[in-house]
Amino acid sequence: MPDTLTLLDRAPAGFRRLAYRIASGHGVLGRAADAVRFRFTAEDIPELPPRGDTPVRLLIGPANSAGQGYLWARAIAETLPGVTAVALREIGGDTYLPSVDVRVPAAVYQRSAAWQDALESYLEQQTHVIWESGLPLLGRRYGSDVREELRRLGARGVSGALLFHGSDIRPPFDHAAQSAWSPFRQTAGPTRALAETAAANAALAADVGVPVFVSTPDLQRWLPDSVWLPVVVDPSMWRLSDAPSTPAGPPVVVHAPSRRWIKGTDRIEPMLHRLSAEGVIAYEEVVGIRHASMPALYAGADIVLDQFALGSYGVAACEAMASGRLVMGHVDDFTRSQVRRQTGLELPIQEATIDSLEAELRRAAADPAEFADARAVGPAFVEAVHDGRRSAAAAAPFLGLSA
C-alpha cells in the first residue's frame, strides 16, 4: 500500500504545492501547523559542546544520514592535525538513531529562538561548516534558506560547503532514462517529490559557488565538479569472525534494505523466496533490525545482497564487505570506473542485476570457491577506501590543509 508521501506525490500539482508550503511552515496555514506539531519546553533544548581551541573548527549537519556526519567528523579530527569537528543531527522520524555530537529535537530545531540564537553564535565560532542535503542548520530562522545561512556566516569569515548523499541530488527522471533498472521507472515511490528536491539542490549548488561533496561516486555523474567524500565504517566493528568456510548446506543469504522500492527489493524477493523453497539458498528477510545487531547478522551470513536499482553502493555494502561476506548488487560502469580511477582499486561487489541475480546465486551455491577472492578482498578494500583516512584527505583542501 502506498505511503502518505507517495500518495501526495500522485496528487494534482496545485494540491501538492499547497501541502509542501504548509509543511515548510510558510504562510498562515504553515505557521499554524508549525505551532501545533513543533511544541517543546526549555528542557528540550540541548547544550552545545565547548568551542574547539584548534585552528580549524568544523561543523557538519544537520542530516547525519546513516551516522556519516559523525563518522566523517571523527575521521577528520583524528586524521588531520589541528582540527576539531562536530556533527549535528536534527531528530525526525528516523529510528536508526546513529551516534552524533549534538542531537536536537525537531521542534527545537525548527522553532526555538533560544536554540537558534545559541547555534548561530556557535556557528560563527567555527572556521568551516558543511551543510548536508540542502537542509538549513537554523531551522525556520531564515525561512529555511541555506543560501541566507551561507551568506550570513560567510560574512563572518566562515567557509561553507555543501554535501549530498543520494536522493537529495540524484535527478530521478534522468536516472530512469539512463538505467534499465532505475527504481524511478516504477510508480512505487515519491518520484516527483524527489525530482523537485534534486532540482532545488542542484540549483543551490550552482548558485552559491562553494565546494560540493558527495558521499557516493555515482553522484559525480550529476555533479561532475564535486569531490567524493567516501562513506566511513569502522572495520574493527564488522570483523567479528573469519570469512565463512564453504557452507555445509545452502548458503545463507541476507538482505536488509533501508527503502525497499528504491533498492529494488520488491523486484527480487519473489525469486529469493522461490530459491529458498527449492533449497538452493536459505534466504533471511531482515526487517526492523537495529543497526547494532547487524554485525552479528552478517557473521551468520554467507551472501549479503545490497541494492539492485540505483547502480551505486553505500554504507551497508561497505559494512558487509568489511565482514568478509560475498556482496552482490548492481553497480553501474560509471561508478566502478570512478572507484577505479580515484583509488586504483577494483570494487569487490559481485555484479548482479535484477535479471541476473538468480543465475549468480545459483553459481555461488553450486561453487562457493569461485567467489573466494571477492570475499577475501572486501575487508582490505574497506580499510583502504572507507576507514576514514581517504575521507579526511578529501576534506583537507576545503579545510585549507594538506592531507
C-alpha positions as a Markdown table, in Angstrom:
| # | Residue | x | y | z |
|---|---|---|---|---|
| 1 | Met | 0.0 | 0.0 | 0.0 |
| 2 | Pro | 1.5 | 3.4 | -0.9 |
| 3 | Asp | 2.6 | 5.6 | 2.0 |
| 4 | Thr | 1.4 | 9.2 | 2.6 |
| 5 | Leu | 4.3 | 10.7 | 0.7 |
| 6 | Thr | 3.7 | 8.6 | -2.3 |
| 7 | Leu | 0.0 | 9.4 | -2.4 |
| 8 | Leu | 0.8 | 13.1 | -2.1 |
| 9 | Asp | 3.3 | 12.6 | -5.0 |
| 10 | Arg | 0.5 | 11.5 | -7.2 |
| 11 | Ala | -1.9 | 14.3 | -6.2 |
| 12 | Pro | -2.6 | 17.3 | -8.5 |
| 13 | Ala | 0.2 | 19.8 | -8.7 |
| 14 | Gly | -1.7 | 22.6 | -7.0 |
| 15 | Phe | -2.6 | 20.4 | -4.1 |
| 16 | Arg | 1.0 | 19.2 | -3.7 |
| 17 | Arg | 2.4 | 22.8 | -3.8 |
| 18 | Leu | 0.0 | 23.8 | -1.1 |
| 19 | Ala | 0.9 | 20.8 | 1.0 |
| 20 | Tyr | 4.6 | 21.4 | 0.6 |
| 21 | Arg | 4.1 | 25.1 | 1.5 |
| 22 | Ile | 2.3 | 24.2 | 4.7 |
| 23 | Ala | 4.9 | 21.5 | 5.6 |
| 24 | Ser | 7.6 | 24.1 | 5.1 |
| 25 | Gly | 6.0 | 26.5 | 7.6 |
| 26 | His | 5.1 | 29.1 | 5.0 |
| 27 | Gly | 2.0 | 31.3 | 5.1 |
| 28 | Val | -0.7 | 31.5 | 7.7 |
| 29 | Leu | -1.5 | 27.8 | 7.4 |
| 30 | Gly | 2.1 | 26.8 | 7.6 |
| 31 | Arg | 2.8 | 28.8 | 10.7 |
| 32 | Ala | -0.4 | 27.4 | 12.4 |
| 33 | Ala | 0.7 | 23.9 | 11.5 |
| 34 | Asp | 4.2 | 24.5 | 12.9 |
| 35 | Ala | 2.7 | 25.8 | 16.2 |
| 36 | Val | 0.7 | 22.6 | 16.6 |
| 37 | Arg | 3.3 | 20.0 | 15.6 |
| 38 | Phe | 6.5 | 21.7 | 16.9 |
| 39 | Arg | 6.0 | 22.0 | 20.6 |
| 40 | Phe | 8.8 | 22.0 | 23.1 |
| 41 | Thr | 9.9 | 23.1 | 26.5 |
| 42 | Ala | 13.1 | 24.7 | 27.7 |
| 43 | Glu | 14.2 | 21.3 | 29.0 |
| 44 | Asp | 14.2 | 20.0 | 25.4 |
| 45 | Ile | 16.9 | 22.5 | 24.3 |
| 46 | Pro | 20.3 | 20.6 | 24.2 |
| 47 | Glu | 23.6 | 22.1 | 25.2 |
| 48 | Leu | 26.2 | 22.7 | 22.6 |
| 49 | Pro | 29.7 | 21.3 | 23.0 |
| 50 | Pro | 32.5 | 23.6 | 24.0 |
| 51 | Arg | 34.1 | 25.5 | 21.1 |
| 52 | Gly | 37.2 | 23.8 | 19.9 |
| 53 | Asp | 40.5 | 25.5 | 20.6 |
| 54 | Thr | 42.1 | 24.3 | 17.4 |
| 55 | Pro | 43.0 | 26.5 | 14.4 |
| 56 | Val | 40.4 | 24.7 | 12.2 |
| 57 | Arg | 36.9 | 24.1 | 13.6 |
| 58 | Leu | 34.4 | 22.2 | 11.5 |
| 59 | Leu | 30.7 | 21.5 | 11.9 |
| 60 | Ile | 28.7 | 19.1 | 9.7 |
| 61 | Gly | 24.9 | 18.8 | 9.8 |
| 62 | Pro | 22.0 | 18.5 | 10.1 |
| 63 | Ala | 21.3 | 15.2 | 8.4 |
| 64 | Asn | 23.9 | 12.8 | 9.7 |
| 65 | Ser | 22.5 | 10.2 | 7.3 |
| 66 | Ala | 23.4 | 6.7 | 8.4 |
| 67 | Gly | 25.6 | 8.3 | 11.0 |
| 68 | Gln | 28.0 | 9.5 | 8.4 |
| 69 | Gly | 28.3 | 13.1 | 9.6 |
| 70 | Tyr | 29.5 | 11.9 | 12.9 |
| 71 | Leu | 31.9 | 9.4 | 11.4 |
| 72 | Trp | 33.3 | 12.0 | 9.0 |
| 73 | Ala | 33.8 | 14.4 | 11.8 |
| 74 | Arg | 35.7 | 11.8 | 13.9 |
| 75 | Ala | 37.8 | 10.7 | 10.9 |
| 76 | Ile | 38.7 | 14.3 | 10.0 |
| 77 | Ala | 39.6 | 15.3 | 13.6 |
| 78 | Glu | 41.6 | 12.2 | 14.2 |
| 79 | Thr | 43.5 | 12.2 | 10.9 |
| 80 | Leu | 44.2 | 15.9 | 10.2 |
| 81 | Pro | 46.2 | 17.9 | 12.8 |
| 82 | Gly | 44.8 | 21.0 | 14.3 |
| 83 | Val | 41.1 | 20.2 | 13.6 |
| 84 | Thr | 38.1 | 20.0 | 15.8 |
| 85 | Ala | 35.0 | 18.6 | 14.2 |
| 86 | Val | 31.3 | 18.3 | 15.4 |
| 87 | Ala | 28.3 | 16.7 | 13.9 |
| 88 | Leu | 24.7 | 18.0 | 14.3 |
| 89 | Arg | 21.6 | 15.9 | 13.9 |
| 90 | Glu | 18.0 | 17.2 | 13.8 |
| 91 | Ile | 15.7 | 14.4 | 15.0 |
| 92 | Gly | 13.0 | 13.5 | 12.7 |
| 93 | Gly | 11.3 | 10.1 | 12.2 |
| 94 | Asp | 14.5 | 8.2 | 11.8 |
| 95 | Thr | 14.6 | 5.1 | 14.1 |
| 96 | Tyr | 18.3 | 4.5 | 13.1 |
| 97 | Leu | 19.5 | 7.0 | 15.8 |
| 98 | Pro | 23.2 | 6.9 | 14.9 |
| 99 | Ser | 25.8 | 8.5 | 17.1 |
| 100 | Val | 26.1 | 12.3 | 16.9 |
| 101 | Asp | 27.7 | 15.1 | 18.9 |
| 102 | Val | 24.6 | 17.2 | 19.1 |
| 103 | Arg | 21.1 | 15.8 | 18.9 |
| 104 | Val | 18.3 | 18.4 | 18.7 |
| 105 | Pro | 14.6 | 17.6 | 18.7 |
| 106 | Ala | 12.8 | 18.6 | 15.5 |
| 107 | Ala | 10.6 | 21.1 | 17.4 |
| 108 | Val | 13.5 | 22.9 | 18.9 |
| 109 | Tyr | 15.5 | 22.8 | 15.7 |
| 110 | Gln | 12.6 | 24.4 | 13.8 |
| 111 | Arg | 11.1 | 26.9 | 16.2 |
| 112 | Ser | 13.2 | 27.7 | 19.3 |
| 113 | Ala | 14.6 | 31.2 | 19.1 |
| 114 | Ala | 16.8 | 30.5 | 22.1 |
| 115 | Trp | 18.3 | 27.4 | 20.4 |
| 116 | Gln | 18.7 | 29.2 | 17.1 |
| 117 | Asp | 20.5 | 32.1 | 18.8 |
| 118 | Ala | 22.9 | 29.8 | 20.6 |
| 119 | Leu | 23.6 | 27.7 | 17.4 |
| 120 | Glu | 24.1 | 30.7 | 15.2 |
| 121 | Ser | 26.6 | 32.1 | 17.7 |
| 122 | Tyr | 28.3 | 28.7 | 17.8 |
| 123 | Leu | 28.4 | 28.5 | 14.0 |
| 124 | Glu | 30.1 | 31.9 | 13.9 |
| 125 | Gln | 32.8 | 30.5 | 16.0 |
| 126 | Gln | 33.6 | 27.7 | 13.5 |
| 127 | Thr | 36.0 | 28.2 | 10.7 |
| 128 | His | 34.3 | 25.8 | 8.4 |
| 129 | Val | 30.7 | 24.5 | 8.1 |
| 130 | Ile | 29.3 | 21.8 | 5.8 |
| 131 | Trp | 25.5 | 21.8 | 5.0 |
| 132 | Glu | 24.1 | 18.3 | 4.3 |
| 133 | Ser | 21.4 | 17.6 | 1.8 |
| 134 | Gly | 20.5 | 21.2 | 1.2 |
| 135 | Leu | 19.0 | 21.4 | 4.6 |
| 136 | Pro | 19.2 | 24.5 | 6.8 |
| 137 | Leu | 21.1 | 24.4 | 10.1 |
| 138 | Leu | 19.0 | 27.0 | 11.7 |
| 139 | Gly | 15.6 | 25.6 | 11.0 |
| 140 | Arg | 12.9 | 28.2 | 10.2 |
| 141 | Arg | 15.1 | 31.1 | 11.3 |
| 142 | Tyr | 15.8 | 32.5 | 7.9 |
| 143 | Gly | 12.9 | 30.8 | 6.1 |
| 144 | Ser | 14.8 | 27.5 | 5.9 |
| 145 | Asp | 17.1 | 29.2 | 3.3 |
| 146 | Val | 20.6 | 27.7 | 3.1 |
| 147 | Arg | 21.7 | 30.5 | 0.8 |
| 148 | Glu | 21.0 | 33.0 | 3.5 |
| 149 | Glu | 22.7 | 31.0 | 6.1 |
| 150 | Leu | 25.8 | 30.7 | 3.9 |
| 151 | Arg | 25.7 | 34.4 | 3.2 |
| 152 | Arg | 25.5 | 35.4 | 6.8 |
| 153 | Leu | 28.2 | 33.0 | 8.0 |
| 154 | Gly | 30.4 | 33.8 | 5.1 |
| 155 | Ala | 30.2 | 37.5 | 6.0 |
| 156 | Arg | 31.6 | 36.5 | 9.4 |
| 157 | Gly | 34.6 | 34.6 | 7.8 |
| 158 | Val | 33.2 | 31.1 | 8.0 |
| 159 | Ser | 33.9 | 28.9 | 5.0 |
| 160 | Gly | 31.0 | 26.8 | 3.8 |
| 161 | Ala | 30.5 | 23.7 | 1.7 |
| 162 | Leu | 27.6 | 21.5 | 0.6 |
| 163 | Leu | 27.3 | 17.7 | 0.9 |
| 164 | Phe | 24.8 | 15.4 | -0.8 |
| 165 | His | 24.1 | 11.8 | 0.0 |
| 166 | Gly | 22.0 | 10.4 | -2.9 |
| 167 | Ser | 18.3 | 11.0 | -3.4 |
| 168 | Asp | 18.8 | 14.6 | -2.4 |
| 169 | Ile | 20.7 | 15.3 | -5.6 |
| 170 | Arg | 20.1 | 12.4 | -8.0 |
| 171 | Pro | 17.6 | 13.5 | -10.7 |
| 172 | Pro | 15.2 | 10.6 | -10.9 |
| 173 | Phe | 13.8 | 11.1 | -14.4 |
| 174 | Asp | 17.4 | 11.4 | -15.8 |
| 175 | His | 18.3 | 8.3 | -13.9 |
| 176 | Ala | 15.4 | 6.5 | -15.3 |
| 177 | Ala | 16.3 | 7.5 | -18.8 |
| 178 | Gln | 19.9 | 6.1 | -18.4 |
| 179 | Ser | 19.3 | 2.9 | -16.4 |
| 180 | Ala | 17.1 | 0.0 | -17.2 |
| 181 | Trp | 17.0 | -0.9 | -13.5 |
| 182 | Ser | 16.1 | 2.5 | -12.2 |
| 183 | Pro | 13.5 | 2.5 | -9.4 |
| 184 | Phe | 12.2 | 5.7 | -10.9 |
| 185 | Arg | 10.7 | 3.8 | -13.8 |
| 186 | Gln | 8.3 | 2.3 | -11.3 |
| 187 | Thr | 5.4 | 4.1 | -9.5 |
| 188 | Ala | 6.1 | 2.8 | -6.0 |
| 189 | Gly | 7.7 | 5.9 | -4.6 |
| 190 | Pro | 7.6 | 9.7 | -4.5 |
| 191 | Thr | 9.5 | 10.3 | -7.7 |
| 192 | Arg | 8.1 | 13.8 | -8.4 |
| 193 | Ala | 9.0 | 15.0 | -4.9 |
| 194 | Leu | 12.5 | 13.6 | -5.3 |
| 195 | Ala | 12.8 | 15.3 | -8.7 |
| 196 | Glu | 11.8 | 18.6 | -7.1 |
| 197 | Thr | 14.3 | 18.2 | -4.3 |
| 198 | Ala | 17.1 | 17.2 | -6.6 |
| 199 | Ala | 16.4 | 20.2 | -8.9 |
| 200 | Ala | 16.3 | 22.6 | -6.0 |
| 201 | Asn | 19.6 | 21.3 | -4.6 |
| 202 | Ala | 21.3 | 21.3 | -8.0 |
| 203 | Ala | 20.3 | 25.0 | -8.3 |
| 204 | Leu | 21.6 | 25.7 | -4.8 |
| 205 | Ala | 24.9 | 24.1 | -5.7 |
| 206 | Ala | 25.2 | 26.1 | -8.9 |
| 207 | Asp | 24.2 | 29.4 | -7.2 |
| 208 | Val | 26.3 | 29.5 | -4.1 |
| 209 | Gly | 29.7 | 28.8 | -5.5 |
| 210 | Val | 31.1 | 26.8 | -2.6 |
| 211 | Pro | 32.8 | 23.4 | -2.6 |
| 212 | Val | 30.4 | 20.4 | -3.1 |
| 213 | Phe | 31.0 | 16.9 | -1.6 |
| 214 | Val | 29.1 | 13.7 | -2.5 |
| 215 | Ser | 29.1 | 10.6 | -0.4 |
| 216 | Thr | 29.0 | 8.1 | -3.2 |
| 217 | Pro | 30.9 | 8.2 | -6.5 |
| 218 | Asp | 27.8 | 7.7 | -8.7 |
| 219 | Leu | 26.6 | 11.2 | -7.8 |
| 220 | Gln | 29.6 | 12.7 | -9.7 |
| 221 | Arg | 27.6 | 11.9 | -12.8 |
| 222 | Trp | 25.2 | 14.7 | -11.8 |
| 223 | Leu | 27.8 | 16.9 | -10.1 |
| 224 | Pro | 31.0 | 16.4 | -12.1 |
| 225 | Asp | 32.9 | 19.1 | -10.2 |
| 226 | Ser | 32.1 | 17.6 | -6.8 |
| 227 | Val | 34.5 | 15.8 | -4.5 |
| 228 | Trp | 33.9 | 12.3 | -3.4 |
| 229 | Leu | 33.9 | 12.1 | 0.4 |
| 230 | Pro | 33.8 | 8.3 | 0.9 |
| 231 | Val | 31.4 | 6.9 | 3.5 |
| 232 | Val | 33.1 | 5.7 | 6.6 |
| 233 | Val | 32.8 | 2.4 | 8.5 |
| 234 | Asp | 34.8 | 1.1 | 11.4 |
| 235 | Pro | 36.4 | -2.1 | 10.1 |
| 236 | Ser | 37.0 | -3.4 | 13.6 |
| 237 | Met | 33.3 | -3.3 | 14.4 |
| 238 | Trp | 32.5 | -5.6 | 11.4 |
| 239 | Arg | 35.4 | -8.0 | 11.5 |
| 240 | Leu | 33.7 | -10.3 | 14.1 |
| 241 | Ser | 34.6 | -13.6 | 12.5 |
| 242 | Asp | 36.7 | -15.0 | 9.8 |
| 243 | Ala | 35.2 | -15.2 | 6.3 |
| 244 | Pro | 32.8 | -18.2 | 6.3 |
| 245 | Ser | 34.1 | -21.5 | 5.1 |
| 246 | Thr | 32.3 | -23.4 | 2.4 |
| 247 | Pro | 28.8 | -23.8 | 3.8 |
| 248 | Ala | 27.6 | -27.3 | 4.6 |
| 249 | Gly | 24.1 | -26.5 | 3.4 |
| 250 | Pro | 22.5 | -23.9 | 1.3 |
| 251 | Pro | 24.3 | -20.5 | 1.6 |
| 252 | Val | 22.6 | -18.1 | 4.0 |
| 253 | Val | 21.5 | -15.0 | 2.0 |
| 254 | Val | 20.5 | -11.8 | 3.8 |
| 255 | His | 19.1 | -8.6 | 2.5 |
| 256 | Ala | 18.3 | -5.6 | 4.8 |
| 257 | Pro | 17.1 | -2.7 | 2.6 |
| 258 | Ser | 16.5 | 0.8 | 4.1 |
| 259 | Arg | 13.9 | 1.6 | 1.5 |
| 260 | Arg | 12.6 | -1.4 | -0.4 |
| 261 | Trp | 11.3 | 0.4 | -3.5 |
| 262 | Ile | 14.5 | 2.3 | -4.1 |
| 263 | Lys | 16.7 | -0.7 | -3.6 |
| 264 | Gly | 14.8 | -3.0 | -5.9 |
| 265 | Thr | 13.7 | -5.4 | -3.1 |
| 266 | Asp | 10.2 | -6.0 | -4.3 |
| 267 | Arg | 11.6 | -6.9 | -7.7 |
| 268 | Ile | 13.9 | -9.7 | -6.4 |
| 269 | Glu | 12.2 | -11.1 | -3.4 |
| 270 | Pro | 9.7 | -13.4 | -5.2 |
| 271 | Met | 12.8 | -15.1 | -6.8 |
| 272 | Leu | 14.6 | -15.2 | -3.4 |
| 273 | His | 11.7 | -17.0 | -1.7 |
| 274 | Arg | 11.5 | -19.4 | -4.7 |
| 275 | Leu | 15.2 | -20.3 | -4.5 |
| 276 | Ser | 14.8 | -20.7 | -0.7 |
| 277 | Ala | 11.9 | -23.1 | -1.2 |
| 278 | Glu | 13.9 | -25.1 | -3.7 |
| 279 | Gly | 16.8 | -25.4 | -1.1 |
| 280 | Val | 19.3 | -23.5 | -3.3 |
| 281 | Ile | 19.7 | -20.8 | -0.7 |
| 282 | Ala | 18.5 | -20.1 | 2.8 |
| 283 | Tyr | 17.0 | -16.6 | 2.5 |
| 284 | Glu | 16.6 | -14.4 | 5.6 |
| 285 | Glu | 14.3 | -11.5 | 5.2 |
| 286 | Val | 15.6 | -8.7 | 7.5 |
| 287 | Val | 13.1 | -6.1 | 8.7 |
| 288 | Gly | 13.4 | -3.6 | 11.5 |
| 289 | Ile | 16.7 | -4.8 | 12.9 |
| 290 | Arg | 18.7 | -2.4 | 15.0 |
| 291 | His | 22.0 | -1.3 | 13.5 |
| 292 | Ala | 23.9 | -2.6 | 16.5 |
| 293 | Ser | 22.7 | -6.1 | 15.7 |
| 294 | Met | 23.9 | -6.0 | 12.1 |
| 295 | Pro | 27.4 | -7.3 | 12.7 |
| 296 | Ala | 26.0 | -10.5 | 14.3 |
| 297 | Leu | 23.6 | -10.9 | 11.4 |
| 298 | Tyr | 26.4 | -10.7 | 8.9 |
| 299 | Ala | 28.5 | -13.1 | 10.9 |
| 300 | Gly | 25.9 | -15.7 | 10.3 |
| 301 | Ala | 25.6 | -15.0 | 6.6 |
| 302 | Asp | 27.3 | -16.2 | 3.5 |
| 303 | Ile | 26.0 | -13.7 | 1.0 |
| 304 | Val | 24.7 | -10.2 | 1.5 |
| 305 | Leu | 22.5 | -8.6 | -1.1 |
| 306 | Asp | 22.9 | -4.8 | -1.4 |
| 307 | Gln | 20.8 | -2.9 | -3.9 |
| 308 | Phe | 19.7 | -3.6 | -7.5 |
| 309 | Ala | 18.2 | -0.4 | -8.8 |
| 310 | Leu | 20.4 | 2.6 | -8.3 |
| 311 | Gly | 23.7 | 1.4 | -9.7 |
| 312 | Ser | 25.6 | 2.5 | -6.6 |
| 313 | Tyr | 26.9 | 1.3 | -3.3 |
| 314 | Gly | 27.0 | 2.8 | 0.2 |
| 315 | Val | 27.3 | 2.2 | 3.9 |
| 316 | Ala | 25.5 | -1.2 | 4.0 |
| 317 | Ala | 27.7 | -2.7 | 1.3 |
| 318 | Cys | 30.8 | -1.4 | 3.0 |
| 319 | Glu | 29.8 | -3.0 | 6.3 |
| 320 | Ala | 29.1 | -6.3 | 4.5 |
| 321 | Met | 32.5 | -6.2 | 2.7 |
| 322 | Ala | 34.3 | -5.4 | 5.9 |
| 323 | Ser | 32.6 | -8.5 | 7.4 |
| 324 | Gly | 34.3 | -10.7 | 4.7 |
| 325 | Arg | 31.0 | -11.7 | 3.1 |
| 326 | Leu | 30.2 | -12.1 | -0.6 |
| 327 | Val | 28.3 | -8.9 | -1.5 |
| 328 | Met | 26.1 | -8.9 | -4.6 |
| 329 | Gly | 24.5 | -5.9 | -6.1 |
| 330 | His | 24.2 | -3.8 | -9.2 |
| 331 | Val | 26.9 | -1.1 | -9.5 |
| 332 | Asp | 27.0 | 0.6 | -12.9 |
| 333 | Asp | 30.1 | 1.0 | -15.1 |
| 334 | Phe | 30.3 | 4.7 | -14.3 |
| 335 | Thr | 30.5 | 4.1 | -10.6 |
| 336 | Arg | 33.0 | 1.3 | -10.9 |
| 337 | Ser | 35.2 | 3.4 | -13.1 |
| 338 | Gln | 35.1 | 6.3 | -10.7 |
| 339 | Val | 36.2 | 4.0 | -7.9 |
| 340 | Arg | 39.0 | 2.6 | -10.0 |
| 341 | Arg | 40.2 | 6.0 | -11.2 |
| 342 | Gln | 40.2 | 7.6 | -7.8 |
| 343 | Thr | 41.5 | 4.7 | -5.7 |
| 344 | Gly | 43.4 | 2.4 | -8.1 |
| 345 | Leu | 41.3 | -0.5 | -6.8 |
| 346 | Glu | 38.5 | -2.6 | -8.2 |
| 347 | Leu | 35.2 | -2.5 | -6.3 |
| 348 | Pro | 34.8 | -6.1 | -4.9 |
| 349 | Ile | 31.0 | -6.2 | -5.2 |
| 350 | Gln | 29.8 | -9.1 | -7.4 |
| 351 | Glu | 27.8 | -7.6 | -10.2 |
| 352 | Ala | 24.2 | -8.8 | -10.3 |
| 353 | Thr | 21.2 | -7.1 | -11.8 |
| 354 | Ile | 17.5 | -7.9 | -11.2 |
| 355 | Asp | 17.6 | -10.2 | -14.2 |
| 356 | Ser | 21.0 | -11.9 | -13.5 |
| 357 | Leu | 20.8 | -12.3 | -9.7 |
| 358 | Glu | 19.2 | -15.7 | -9.8 |
| 359 | Ala | 21.9 | -17.1 | -12.0 |
| 360 | Glu | 24.6 | -15.5 | -9.8 |
| 361 | Leu | 23.1 | -17.0 | -6.7 |
| 362 | Arg | 22.9 | -20.4 | -8.3 |
| 363 | Arg | 26.5 | -20.2 | -9.3 |
| 364 | Ala | 27.5 | -19.2 | -5.7 |
| 365 | Ala | 25.5 | -22.0 | -4.2 |
| 366 | Ala | 27.0 | -24.6 | -6.7 |
| 367 | Asp | 30.6 | -23.5 | -6.4 |
| 368 | Pro | 31.3 | -21.2 | -3.3 |
| 369 | Ala | 35.0 | -21.4 | -4.0 |
| 370 | Glu | 34.5 | -19.5 | -7.3 |
| 371 | Phe | 33.8 | -16.3 | -5.2 |
| 372 | Ala | 36.5 | -16.7 | -2.6 |
| 373 | Asp | 38.6 | -13.9 | -4.0 |
| 374 | Ala | 35.7 | -11.4 | -3.8 |
| 375 | Arg | 35.1 | -12.4 | -0.2 |
| 376 | Ala | 38.8 | -12.1 | 0.7 |
| 377 | Val | 39.5 | -8.6 | -0.8 |
| 378 | Gly | 36.4 | -7.0 | 0.7 |
| 379 | Pro | 37.9 | -6.1 | 4.1 |
| 380 | Ala | 41.1 | -4.8 | 2.6 |
| 381 | Phe | 39.1 | -2.6 | 0.2 |
| 382 | Val | 37.1 | -1.1 | 3.0 |
| 383 | Glu | 40.2 | -0.4 | 5.1 |
| 384 | Ala | 41.9 | 1.3 | 2.1 |
| 385 | Val | 38.9 | 3.4 | 1.0 |
| 386 | His | 36.3 | 3.6 | 3.8 |
| 387 | Asp | 38.1 | 3.6 | 7.1 |
| 388 | Gly | 38.1 | 7.4 | 7.2 |
| 389 | Arg | 41.6 | 8.3 | 6.1 |
| 390 | Arg | 40.6 | 8.8 | 2.5 |
| 391 | Ser | 37.6 | 10.9 | 3.6 |
| 392 | Ala | 39.8 | 13.1 | 5.7 |
| 393 | Ala | 42.2 | 13.5 | 2.7 |
| 394 | Ala | 39.3 | 14.5 | 0.5 |
| 395 | Ala | 38.1 | 17.2 | 3.0 |
| 396 | Ala | 41.6 | 18.6 | 3.7 |
| 397 | Pro | 41.7 | 21.1 | 0.8 |
| 398 | Phe | 38.4 | 22.6 | 1.8 |
| 399 | Leu | 39.8 | 23.0 | 5.3 |
| 400 | Gly | 43.0 | 24.7 | 4.0 |
| 401 | Leu | 45.2 | 21.7 | 4.9 |
| 402 | Ser | 47.3 | 19.2 | 3.2 |
| 403 | Ala | 46.3 | 15.5 | 3.6 |
